[in-house]
Amino acid sequence: MPQEPEGVQVRPGTEADLEGLTEVYNHYVRETAVTFDTAPCSPEQRRPWLHSHPEDGPHRLLVAWTGDRMTGYATSSPFRPKPAYASSVEVSVYLAPHAVGRGIGALLYDRLFAALADEPVHRAFAGIALPNEASVRLHERFGFRRVGEFTEAGWKFGRFWDVRWYEKSLGHHPSG
């Protein structure tokens, strides 16, 4: 388990987190190619996404707060919509700019994978828009292995971006 950063609280995301979640995400929409969304969204537009991550089950949302400031969040979401993909999730971490480099991303992933330990999830996948060495290091630290790269997969900020895909075995085998 990573060293817990001082004063950081991690818990399941709730409706009360919607403003902070939207603010953190919109930073990445506006300033980076980490997400391929190109227009910031309102909290109301993000509400269905929030509600698609219940407190239990394979699709989780964990938020990190320091005092009254959101420092980031981690999610496990459906990998693809078809039924045979139900035992796979796509995971991601987003940190508030003031929280980068403090170990909060590792703490969030540690808690997320602990929460998924008893869920029927066989594989976790992560797509990383390149370059993003910090994200590559985080995923490799958590046992993800590189499985492929999509070149020029997204167009943002007047250029194409490659996406490298990683996978991690969570070991569960679905019955049936």
C-alpha positions as CSV (number, residue, x, y, z in Angstrom):
1,M,0.0,0.0,0.0
2,P,1.4,3.4,-0.9
3,Q,2.2,5.9,1.9
4,E,-1.0,7.8,2.6
5,P,-0.5,11.5,1.8
6,E,-1.2,13.7,4.9
7,G,-4.8,14.7,5.4
8,V,-6.2,13.0,2.3
9,Q,-9.6,11.3,2.7
10,V,-10.7,8.7,0.1
11,R,-14.4,7.6,-0.2
12,P,-17.0,6.7,-2.8
13,G,-18.1,9.6,-4.9
14,T,-21.6,11.1,-4.3
15,E,-23.9,13.8,-5.7
16,A,-22.2,16.3,-3.4
17,D,-18.9,15.8,-5.3
18,L,-20.4,16.7,-8.7
19,E,-19.1,20.3,-8.9
20,G,-15.6,19.2,-7.8
21,L,-15.5,16.2,-10.2
22,T,-16.6,18.4,-13.1
23,E,-14.0,21.1,-12.2
24,V,-11.1,18.5,-12.1
25,Y,-12.2,16.9,-15.4
26,N,-12.7,20.2,-17.2
27,H,-9.1,21.1,-16.4
28,Y,-8.0,18.1,-18.5
29,V,-10.5,18.9,-21.2
30,R,-9.3,22.4,-21.6
31,E,-5.5,22.1,-21.0
32,T,-4.4,18.5,-22.0
33,A,-4.8,15.6,-24.4
34,V,-5.3,13.3,-21.4
35,T,-9.0,13.1,-22.4
36,F,-10.3,13.3,-25.9
37,D,-13.3,15.4,-24.9
38,T,-12.9,18.8,-26.5
39,A,-15.5,20.9,-24.8
40,P,-15.9,21.5,-21.1
41,C,-19.1,20.1,-19.6
42,S,-21.4,21.3,-16.9
43,P,-22.2,19.4,-13.7
44,E,-25.6,18.7,-15.1
45,Q,-24.0,17.1,-18.2
46,R,-21.7,15.0,-15.9
47,R,-24.6,13.8,-13.6
48,P,-25.4,10.6,-15.7
49,W,-21.7,9.6,-15.6
50,L,-21.7,10.1,-11.8
51,H,-24.7,7.9,-11.4
52,S,-23.2,5.2,-13.6
53,H,-20.7,4.5,-10.7
54,P,-22.6,3.1,-7.7
55,E,-20.9,2.5,-4.3
56,D,-20.6,-1.2,-5.0
57,G,-20.1,-3.4,-8.0
58,P,-17.4,-3.4,-10.7
59,H,-18.0,0.3,-11.8
60,R,-16.7,2.5,-9.0
61,L,-15.9,6.1,-8.4
62,L,-13.6,7.0,-5.6
63,V,-12.9,10.6,-4.7
64,A,-10.0,12.1,-2.7
65,W,-10.4,15.3,-0.6
66,T,-8.0,17.3,1.5
67,G,-10.0,19.4,3.8
68,D,-12.6,21.1,1.6
69,R,-10.6,20.7,-1.7
70,M,-11.1,17.8,-4.1
71,T,-7.7,16.5,-5.0
72,G,-8.8,13.9,-7.5
73,Y,-10.7,10.8,-8.4
74,A,-10.4,7.2,-9.8
75,T,-12.9,5.2,-11.7
76,S,-13.6,1.8,-13.1
77,S,-16.0,1.9,-15.9
78,P,-17.4,-0.5,-18.5
79,F,-14.7,-1.4,-21.0
80,R,-17.1,-2.0,-23.9
81,P,-20.9,-2.2,-24.1
82,K,-21.3,-5.8,-25.3
83,P,-22.2,-8.4,-22.7
84,A,-19.1,-10.5,-23.1
85,Y,-17.0,-7.6,-21.9
86,A,-18.7,-7.5,-18.5
87,S,-15.7,-9.0,-16.7
88,S,-13.5,-6.2,-18.0
89,V,-13.2,-2.6,-16.8
90,E,-11.4,0.6,-18.0
91,V,-9.7,2.5,-15.2
92,S,-8.5,6.0,-14.9
93,V,-7.3,8.6,-12.4
94,Y,-7.7,12.4,-12.6
95,L,-5.9,14.7,-10.2
96,A,-6.5,18.4,-9.5
97,P,-3.5,20.4,-10.7
98,H,-2.5,21.3,-7.1
99,A,-2.5,17.5,-6.2
100,V,-0.1,16.2,-8.8
101,G,3.0,14.5,-7.6
102,R,1.8,14.0,-4.0
103,G,1.1,10.2,-4.2
104,I,-2.7,10.8,-4.4
105,G,-3.0,8.9,-7.8
106,A,-1.3,5.9,-6.3
107,L,-3.5,6.1,-3.2
108,L,-6.7,6.3,-5.3
109,Y,-5.6,3.3,-7.4
110,D,-4.7,1.3,-4.3
111,R,-8.2,1.9,-2.9
112,L,-9.9,1.2,-6.3
113,F,-8.2,-2.1,-6.8
114,A,-8.9,-3.1,-3.2
115,A,-12.6,-2.3,-3.8
116,L,-12.5,-4.4,-7.0
117,A,-10.9,-7.4,-5.3
118,D,-14.2,-9.1,-4.5
119,E,-15.9,-8.1,-7.7
120,P,-16.2,-10.4,-10.8
121,V,-13.6,-8.4,-12.8
122,H,-11.0,-10.3,-14.7
123,R,-9.1,-7.5,-16.5
124,A,-8.6,-3.8,-16.1
125,F,-7.6,-1.8,-19.1
126,A,-6.2,1.7,-19.3
127,G,-5.6,3.9,-22.3
128,I,-2.9,6.6,-22.0
129,A,-2.6,9.5,-24.5
130,L,1.0,10.0,-25.3
131,P,3.3,11.4,-24.1
132,N,2.4,11.0,-20.4
133,E,5.3,9.5,-18.5
134,A,3.7,10.0,-15.1
135,S,0.7,8.0,-16.1
136,V,2.8,5.3,-17.7
137,R,4.9,5.0,-14.4
138,L,1.7,4.9,-12.3
139,H,0.2,2.1,-14.3
140,E,3.4,0.1,-14.5
141,R,3.8,0.5,-10.7
142,F,0.4,-1.2,-10.3
143,G,1.3,-4.1,-12.5
144,F,-0.2,-3.0,-15.8
145,R,1.6,-4.3,-18.9
146,R,1.7,-2.6,-22.3
147,V,-0.4,-4.4,-24.8
148,G,-0.5,-2.1,-27.8
149,E,-0.7,1.4,-29.3
150,F,-3.2,3.1,-31.5
151,T,-1.3,5.7,-33.6
152,E,-3.0,9.0,-34.3
153,A,-6.1,7.9,-32.5
154,G,-7.4,11.3,-31.5
155,W,-7.3,14.8,-32.9
156,K,-7.1,17.7,-30.3
157,F,-5.3,21.0,-30.2
158,G,-4.5,20.9,-33.9
159,R,-2.6,17.6,-33.9
160,F,-3.0,13.8,-33.7
161,W,-2.3,11.9,-30.4
162,D,-1.3,8.3,-30.0
163,V,-2.9,6.1,-27.3
164,R,-1.0,3.3,-25.6
165,W,-3.1,0.5,-24.0
166,Y,-2.3,-1.3,-20.8
167,E,-3.9,-4.3,-19.1
168,K,-3.8,-5.7,-15.6
169,S,-5.1,-9.1,-14.6
170,L,-7.4,-9.1,-11.6
171,G,-7.7,-12.8,-11.8
172,H,-11.5,-13.3,-11.4
173,H,-13.1,-15.8,-13.7
174,P,-16.9,-15.3,-14.3
175,S,-19.1,-18.3,-13.8
176,G,-21.4,-19.2,-16.7
